Amino acid sequence: MRLGTTEILLILVIALVVFGSSRLSGVGKALGTSIREFKEEVKSTGNAEGGEGNVGKPAGK
């Protein structure tokens, strides 16, 4: 099942009505910050453990 342009616009309009424009912008900002922090943590964890080659292996082995 794919979402078309009409469905996405309808979801955005409903979100705007439910949350209001000022609160919706704050939610978007918080979501963007969270995603950015998550990506940084994933990158730093991958670098600290030696890259993707160690995924799923115990740390001491």
N, C-alpha and C positions, 0 to 999 in steps of 0.2 A: 504494500500500500504506500503510495507516494502522495505527498502534499503538494498541491499546485499553488499557483500564485493567489488564486481566490481564497483558498483555505487559509493560507498564511496571513493574508490581509484581514480576514474575518477574525482570526485568533488575536491579532494585534489590536483590532478595534475593541474586542471584548476585554482584553487586558487593560486598555486605556480607560474604558468605562468603569471597570472594577477598581483599579488602583488610582486613577487620576494621573494627570500629566506630571505633576511634581514628584509624586511618589514613584511613578514608573521610571523616571530618569534616575532616581536614587537606586532603584533595584537593578537597573542596567549597569550602573557604575560599580555597584558592589559585586555583581556577577562577573564583570570584566576583571576586576581586581582579584577575585578568587581564582579565576582561570589562569591569570598571569602568574600568581603565586604558586599554583599547582604545577604549572609547566617548569618554573624555576626549580622547585623542589625535585621534580623528576629528573631534570638535567643534573642537578648537583648530586643526587643519590647515585645516578649512573656513573658520574665521573669519580665519585669517592670509592665506589666498589670495583672500579676497573672496567667499566663499560658494560655492554649487554652480554658479554661472554660469561658473566658470573650470575646471571639471573637464574634463580631457583636453586643455587648451590649454597650450602652452609658457609658462613663467613669465615670460619677457621680452617677451611679445607681447600 
